[in-house]
């Protein structure tokens, strides 16, 4: 299966990076490393992986926006006062945590919470994109 991904290069890297930024338990760093070790240019590989991973995070953010009310009221079950306080705290302090949205296990929920609490898209994008880009640059540098 790994050879299939390696044979399809940047397209496979984009798809895997996108899916890895969802609730699916996948990783895309291994493919970036494999492509760099096989002589692919690291610059486009990092860009493709970062864009795919960022767009996957945007999808999770959108799920938070459109499904957030259902998630908060039906599954988490908090009242409007608690929700208002959570939104204030997240907008004041929590949004900076989105720089670490690339981390396994906690990264995807961070994007979901950002959407469900109505964080504006621009700060979401800047923090998430810069964190994901920094991670892929570090992986590519270590592989090269």
C-alpha positions as CSV (number, residue, x, y, z in Angstrom):
1,X,0.0,0.0,0.0
2,X,2.9,2.3,0.8
3,X,4.2,1.9,-2.7
4,X,0.9,3.0,-4.2
5,X,1.2,6.3,-2.3
6,X,4.8,6.7,-3.3
7,X,4.1,6.0,-7.0
8,X,1.4,8.7,-7.1
9,X,3.7,11.3,-5.5
10,X,2.3,14.8,-4.9
11,X,-1.3,13.8,-5.7
12,X,-1.2,11.1,-3.1
13,X,0.6,13.4,-0.6
14,X,-2.2,16.0,-1.1
15,X,-4.9,13.4,-0.5
16,X,-3.2,11.8,2.5
17,X,-2.5,15.2,4.0
18,X,-6.1,16.3,3.6
19,X,-7.4,13.1,5.2
20,X,-4.9,13.2,8.0
21,X,-6.3,16.5,9.0
22,X,-9.7,15.0,9.7
23,X,-10.8,12.6,12.4
24,X,-9.3,9.7,10.6
25,X,-6.2,8.3,12.3
26,X,-3.8,8.9,9.5
27,X,-0.4,10.5,9.2
28,X,1.1,12.1,6.1
29,X,4.7,12.9,7.3
30,X,6.0,9.5,6.3
31,X,5.0,10.1,2.7
32,X,6.7,13.5,2.7
33,X,9.9,11.9,4.0
34,X,9.7,9.0,1.5
35,X,9.2,11.5,-1.4
36,X,12.1,13.7,-0.3
37,X,14.4,10.7,0.2
38,X,13.5,9.5,-3.3
39,X,14.7,12.8,-4.7
40,X,11.5,14.8,-5.1
41,X,11.9,18.6,-4.7
42,X,11.1,19.3,-1.0
43,X,9.6,22.8,-1.8
44,X,6.6,21.7,-3.8
45,X,6.1,18.6,-1.6
46,X,6.0,20.8,1.5
47,X,3.5,23.2,-0.2
48,X,1.3,20.4,-1.4
49,X,1.3,18.7,2.1
50,X,0.6,22.0,3.8
51,X,-2.3,23.0,1.5
52,X,-3.9,19.6,1.8
53,X,-3.6,19.5,5.5
54,X,-4.9,23.1,5.8
55,X,-7.9,22.3,3.6
56,X,-8.7,19.3,5.8
57,X,-8.6,21.5,8.8
58,X,-10.9,24.0,7.1
59,X,-13.3,21.1,6.5
60,X,-13.3,20.2,10.2
61,X,-13.8,24.0,11.0
62,X,-16.8,24.0,8.7
63,X,-18.2,21.0,10.5
64,X,-17.9,22.9,13.7
65,X,-19.6,26.0,12.2
66,X,-22.6,24.1,10.7
67,X,-22.8,21.3,13.2
68,X,-21.6,23.1,16.3
69,X,-25.0,23.9,17.7
70,X,-26.0,20.3,17.5
71,X,-22.8,19.1,19.0
72,X,-23.0,21.7,21.9
73,X,-26.7,21.3,22.7
74,X,-27.3,17.6,22.0
75,X,-24.0,15.9,22.7
76,X,-22.0,18.1,25.1
77,X,-25.1,19.6,26.7
78,X,-24.1,23.0,27.9
79,X,-26.4,26.0,28.4
80,X,-26.2,29.4,26.7
81,X,-24.5,31.1,29.6
82,X,-21.7,28.4,29.7
83,X,-21.4,28.6,25.9
84,X,-21.0,32.4,26.0
85,X,-18.3,32.1,28.6
86,X,-16.5,29.4,26.7
87,X,-16.6,31.6,23.5
88,X,-15.1,34.5,25.4
89,X,-12.3,32.5,26.9
90,X,-11.5,30.7,23.6
91,X,-11.5,33.9,21.6
92,X,-9.2,35.5,24.2
93,X,-6.8,32.7,24.8
94,X,-7.7,29.6,23.0
95,X,-7.3,30.7,19.4
96,X,-3.5,30.7,19.8
97,X,-3.7,27.0,20.4
98,X,-4.6,26.6,16.7
99,X,-0.9,27.0,15.8
100,X,-0.6,23.5,17.3
101,X,-3.5,22.0,15.2
102,X,-0.9,19.8,13.6
103,X,-0.5,17.8,16.8
104,X,-2.0,14.2,16.8
105,X,-5.1,13.6,18.8
106,X,-5.8,17.3,19.9
107,X,-5.3,19.1,16.5
108,X,-8.5,18.1,14.9
109,X,-10.7,18.9,17.9
110,X,-9.1,22.3,18.1
111,X,-10.3,23.1,14.6
112,X,-13.8,21.7,15.4
113,X,-14.0,23.9,18.5
114,X,-12.8,26.9,16.6
115,X,-15.7,26.5,14.2
116,X,-18.3,25.7,16.7
117,X,-17.4,28.7,18.8
118,X,-17.5,31.0,15.8
119,X,-13.8,32.0,15.6
120,X,-13.3,34.3,12.6
121,X,-11.9,32.5,9.6
122,X,-8.9,34.9,9.1
123,X,-7.2,34.2,12.5
124,X,-8.1,30.5,12.2
125,X,-6.5,30.4,8.7
126,X,-3.3,32.3,9.7
127,X,-2.7,30.2,12.8
128,X,-3.6,26.8,11.3
129,X,-1.7,27.4,8.0
130,X,1.4,28.7,9.7
131,X,1.5,25.8,12.2
132,X,1.0,23.1,9.5
133,X,3.6,24.7,7.2
134,X,6.1,24.9,10.0
135,X,5.6,21.3,10.8
136,X,6.1,20.1,7.2
137,X,9.1,22.4,6.7
138,X,10.7,20.8,9.8
139,X,9.9,17.3,8.6
140,X,11.3,18.0,5.1
141,X,14.5,19.6,6.5
142,X,15.1,16.6,8.8
143,X,14.5,14.2,5.8
144,X,16.8,16.2,3.5
